[in-house]
Amino acid sequence: MEVFFVTGNKGKYVTAKAELSEFNIQLIQKSIEIPEPRTYDIREIAREKALLAYKTLKKPLIVLDAGFYLKRWKDFPGPFTNHAIRGLGIEGILKLIEGEERLCEFRNVLAFIDENHIEPIFFESNIGGTVPEQSRGGSHERQWSKLHTIFIPEGFEKTLAEMNDAEYEEYNKWRVGKAPIFRNFGVWLTDKHK
């Protein structure tokens, strides 16, 4: 089955394509400019983006919205992570929690829509971790965001950006086991089309 992944983020696409390969889903990346709703609810953001993208493409598609949450700052920056990075930079985010609790969490919502669903179907995952004292690691193809330099997944010692390919693969296996957002979507879609 052909499904469009509406994203301009190559790292997200590479991850999704790899995780969905076992399900005979042909994932096609499509970048569409979609206005992002101003709300703290990432599920609502994913919903709106899926509906708007479907109006344009009129093909089965997924969108993925994510937020980065610093426990010390409750819901900040949440879905406004890109704005926080542009405004504060990674160093500014680190400064916000200097001497404070360093727990954090990525929350993800995947929304699927097609001709049979007037409202999107949702899949969600959360990945906890900590923020190091300083930014660590460089950029790479699998990177979703600059946050990869300041996110250490729980149970790991390195930021995502510091991990070599083997370590990142180990993290991916752990993440898929803990929060299999793309896998859950693949299972659901495969079952739906039996």
N, C-alpha and C positions, 0 to 999 in steps of 0.2 A: 504494500500500500504506500502511496506517495503522501507525505505530510510535509508541509512547509514549517520551518522554524523561523519565525519572524524575529530576527535579531541582527544587529550589526557587530556583535561581539564574537569574534572568531574562536576565542577560548571556550565560550559556552557551547558553540556549535560543535567543535571538535569533541568535547566531552559527551554531548548528547548523541552524536553520531556513533561514537564508539560504544556507548552503553545500549543503544537501540539496534545495533547491527545483528544481534542474535534473533531479533523478532521479525525479520524480513520487512522492515519499515525503511522505505527510501526517504531519507531526511534531506530536504533541500533548504539551504539557507537563503533567506530573503530579507533584505534590509528595506524597511519602509519607515518613513518619518511618521511617527504617531505621537500626538500630544500626550504627555503623561499627567494623569489627574493628580491634583494636590491633596493628598490624604495620607494619613499614617497607616492606612489599611492596605498592605501589599496584595491581599486577595482582591480587593476592589480595583486596585491598579491593574492587576493581571486581567481581571474581568473586562474592564473598559478597553484595555489594549487589544485583547482578543476580539472583542466585538468590532472595534474600529478596523482592525486588520482584516477581519473577515468581510467587511463591507467592501474593501478594496480588492482582495484576492478572490473571494468566493470559492475557496479551496480549503480542504482540511488543513488546520494549522495549529501550532502551539506557540505560546509566548511564555517566557519565564521572567518573573519579577523577583527581585531579591532585596533584602535589607540587611545591613550590618548593625548590630545592636550592642552598645557598650552597657554592661550591667550597671555601672556607676551612674550613667546618664539616662536610665530608664529606656525610653524609646528613641534615643538619639544615636547616630543620625538616621537609623531606620531606612525607610525608602528614599531618604534624601542624601544617601551616601555620596553619590556623584557630586552633588552640590557642595557637600562638606569637603570633599577632596579638592574640588576646584577653589573653594573659598579659604579653607584652612590649610590644605595640603596634608600630606601624611604626617609631617612634623607637627603641625597644629593639632591633629587628632591625638598624637602621642602626648602633647603638652596638656591636653584636657584631662588626661588620667595620670599625669605625673604624681607619684606618691599616693595614688588611689588604687582601688580594686581594679584588676586587669582582666576580669572575666568578660567574654564577649560571645556573640552568637551570630551566625548567618541564618536567616530564615528565607526560604525559597517557596514560591508558589508557581506551579506550572498550570496553565489553562489551555484546554483543548476545545476547539469548536469546529463543527462541520455542518453540512446541510441537514443533518438529523438532530441537531441540538441548537435551539434558539438561545440557550444559556450555556456558557462554558462548563466543562467538567474540570474539577480541580484536583491537583495532587500537591502535597505539601511535604516539606522536610526542614529540619533544624539541625545545625551542626555547631556544637559548642567548642570553645577554645579559650585561649588567652592571648593577650597582646604583649609582645616583648618590650623592653625598655627603649629599644631603638629599631628602626627599620633595618631589615636584613634580607639580602638576596637581590637578584636582578630580575629583569623581565625575560619572558619566554613565551613560546607559542600557546601553551596551555593556560596562560594567565587570563583570568576573568577580569581582574581589576588590580589597581595598585595596592589594594588591601592585602594581596598575597604576600607583600613584604612585611606585614604586621599581624598576620594571623597564624598562630600555632594551634593546630587542631588538638583537642583533648587526647591525651595518650601519646603525643608526639613531642619531639624536642626542637624541631626546626620549623621555621615559617614555610609556607607553601613555596615561596620563591627560592628558598635555600635548598629545597629537595632536588636531588638528581632524579633521573628518569625512573630508576628502580624504586627509590623511596616514594616518589609521587605515585607510582603504580600501587605500592603497598597502601598508601593513604587512600587512593581511589577505591581499592577493594574494601577497605575498612568503611569508607563513606557509603559505598553502595550497600554494604551490609547493614549499616546503621540507619541511613536515610536514602533509600533507593528511589528517588523521585522519578528519574527517567525509566528505571526498571518497572516501577509500579504502573507507569503510563503504558509501557510496552506490553506488559501482561494484560492490562485492561483492554487495550486496543486489539490485541490478538484474540482474546476471548470474545470480544464483541463481533469480530469478523469471521468467526468459525462457521 
